Amino acid sequence: MSTAPLPRAFFDRPSHEVAPDLLGRLIVHGGVAVRLTEVEAYGGPGEDPAAHTYRGKTARNAVMFGPPGHLYVYFTYGMHFCANLVCLPEDQGSAVLLRAGEVVGGVGLA
């Protein structure tokens, strides 16, 4: 699998297609590399009650309605940051939640 950054076009398709293609990919930042081991696809507005886009666009979730490939990060339950990769064209409101990963580089930093 290539270590080159994924183009935004990779994310310009339904989240249920993007999600399995993310498994095994690396996220690299600040000297730490994480291999994605678990992801979760979310449908668009009105499709998936668990999605932050279910009730439409708000100030909080506006990034999810932006261009594909953007990262939507939010703080939940007062203790966790969650990250979603935006899918589909702008204004569609769909994403893949990054649920789990294995640190494969920079363990000391992580």
C-alpha positions as CSV (number, residue, x, y, z in Angstrom):
1,M,0.0,0.0,0.0
2,S,1.4,3.4,-0.9
3,T,2.4,5.9,1.8
4,A,1.6,8.9,-0.5
5,P,-1.2,11.2,0.9
6,L,-4.6,10.3,-0.5
7,P,-6.1,12.8,-2.9
8,R,-9.3,14.5,-2.0
9,A,-11.0,12.6,-4.9
10,F,-10.5,9.4,-2.9
11,F,-13.2,10.7,-0.5
12,D,-15.6,12.0,-3.1
13,R,-17.8,8.9,-3.0
14,P,-20.2,7.3,-0.5
15,S,-18.8,6.7,3.0
16,H,-19.7,3.0,2.9
17,E,-17.3,2.7,0.0
18,V,-14.5,4.8,1.5
19,A,-14.6,3.1,4.9
20,P,-13.2,-0.3,3.9
21,D,-10.6,1.3,1.7
22,L,-9.3,3.2,4.8
23,L,-8.5,0.1,6.8
24,G,-4.8,-0.5,6.9
25,R,-3.9,3.0,5.8
26,L,-1.5,5.2,7.8
27,I,-2.2,8.5,9.4
28,V,1.1,10.3,10.0
29,H,1.6,13.5,12.1
30,G,4.3,14.9,14.2
31,G,6.5,11.9,14.1
32,V,3.7,9.4,15.0
33,A,2.2,6.9,12.6
34,V,-1.1,5.1,13.2
35,R,-2.5,2.3,11.1
36,L,-6.3,2.4,10.9
37,T,-7.8,-0.8,12.3
38,E,-11.4,0.2,12.7
39,V,-13.7,2.8,11.0
40,E,-17.4,3.4,10.8
41,A,-19.4,4.8,7.9
42,Y,-22.2,7.4,8.4
43,G,-24.9,8.3,5.9
44,G,-26.0,11.7,5.0
45,P,-28.7,14.0,6.4
46,G,-31.9,12.2,7.3
47,E,-30.3,8.8,6.6
48,D,-28.5,7.8,9.8
49,P,-29.7,8.9,13.2
50,A,-26.2,8.3,14.6
51,A,-24.6,10.8,12.2
52,H,-24.0,14.4,13.3
53,T,-25.5,15.4,9.9
54,Y,-28.8,13.7,10.6
55,R,-30.7,16.9,11.3
56,G,-28.9,19.0,8.7
57,K,-26.2,21.6,8.7
58,T,-25.4,23.5,11.9
59,A,-22.5,25.7,13.1
60,R,-21.0,22.6,14.9
61,N,-21.1,20.2,12.0
62,A,-20.6,22.6,9.1
63,V,-17.2,20.9,8.2
64,M,-19.1,17.7,7.4
65,F,-20.9,19.6,4.6
66,G,-17.6,20.9,3.2
67,P,-15.3,19.5,0.5
68,P,-14.4,15.8,0.7
69,G,-11.3,14.8,2.5
70,H,-11.6,17.4,5.3
71,L,-11.4,16.3,8.9
72,Y,-14.3,16.9,11.3
73,V,-13.1,16.7,14.9
74,Y,-15.3,17.1,18.0
75,F,-15.1,16.6,21.7
76,T,-17.6,14.1,23.2
77,Y,-18.6,13.0,26.7
78,G,-16.2,15.6,28.2
79,M,-13.2,13.2,27.6
80,H,-12.7,12.1,24.0
81,F,-11.8,13.7,20.7
82,C,-13.4,12.0,17.7
83,A,-12.3,12.4,14.1
84,N,-14.3,11.9,10.9
85,L,-13.2,12.2,7.3
86,V,-15.7,14.0,5.1
87,C,-17.0,12.1,2.1
88,L,-19.1,13.0,-1.0
89,P,-19.3,16.3,-2.7
90,E,-19.8,19.6,-0.8
91,D,-23.2,20.0,0.9
92,Q,-23.8,16.2,1.1
93,G,-22.9,15.8,4.8
94,S,-21.4,12.3,5.0
95,A,-18.3,11.0,6.7
96,V,-16.3,8.1,8.1
97,L,-15.4,8.0,11.8
98,L,-11.9,6.9,12.6
99,R,-12.6,4.5,15.5
100,A,-9.3,2.7,16.3
101,G,-5.7,2.4,15.1
102,E,-2.4,0.8,16.0
103,V,0.6,3.0,16.7
104,V,3.3,1.7,14.3
105,G,5.8,4.6,14.4
106,G,6.8,7.1,17.1
107,V,5.5,5.0,20.0
108,G,7.5,7.1,22.5
109,L,5.8,10.2,21.3
110,A,2.3,8.7,21.2
